[in-house]
Amino acid sequence: MKNISDYTLFLIISIAVTLFLFYTDEGFYNFQWMKSWGNWVVFVIYAGVIFLVQQILSLIFRKIFKIKGRNHLVTAIGVPLAIFILVTVIFR
């Protein structure tokens, strides 16, 4: 199997997490939210923030950790941190 880049991995993870969040919150456990353009704008913002936090952590951890499973660590810390940042900004 061909290895995928960090960029692609973090993009897939951010989209998957955002789809789950919108499925449970915006769509009331369905995908009806996809019919509204306004929800797509918020979707892109959410996915973008999650992706950017993962990229920033990846840059930091690349300098600190020389371990093989660095992407798992970036994802495990980056996704909850990004969601925390989004919730803090929204409900401030």
N, C-alpha and C positions, 0 to 999 in steps of 0.2 A: 504494500500500500504506500502510496506517495504521501510524504509529509506535507501538511498544509502550513502556510506561513502564520505567524502570530497575528498579523493583521486580519487575515481571513477567519481564523479561529475566534478572535475577540468579536468580530462583526457578527458571526453566526450566533455566538453566545448572547450578545446584547439583543439581537432581534428575537431570539427564542425566549429570553427572560421577559422582554417587553410584550411579546405576544401572550405569554401566560398572564402577566399583570393585567393586560387589557381584557383578556378572556374572562377573568374572575371579577374585575372591577367595572370596567366600562360596559362590557357586553352582558353582564348578569349571567355568566356561564354560557354564553354563545358568542358568535362572531357578527352579530348585527351591528356592532359599532363600526364595522368597515364601510358602512353605507354613508357615513358622515365625513366630509372633508376636514372638519374641525378636529375630529378624533385622529385623523391621519397626521395632522400637524403636530399634535401632542405626542403621538406615537414616535415620530421622527425625533422630537426633542428628547424624549425618554431614552430611546435607543442610542442617540448621539451622546448623551451624558454618560450612560453606562459604558459605551465604547471608549470615550475619551478618558474616563477614570481608569479603565483597564490598560489603555495605552500608556498613560502617565506612570502607573504602577509598574508596568513592564519595563519602561525606561529606567526607573529607579532600581528595580530589583535586578536588572541586567548588570548594573554596576556593583551591587552588593552580593548577590547570590550567584554562585557558579554551579548550581545544581541542575540536574536534568529535568526535574518536574516543576520548573519555575512557573510555567503557565497555569498549572493547577493552583499554585499559591496565589498568583495574580487574580485568577478568577474567584477563588474562595474569599479573598479579601476585597477585591474590586467591586464585585456585584453588590454585596450588602452595603458597602461604603457609598456607592453611587445611588442606590435606592434611598439610603439615609439622607444624602445630600438633596436629592429631589424632594423628598417629603419635608425636609427642613425648610427648603426654599418655598415650597407651595403653601405650607401651613404656618408660616412665620408670623 
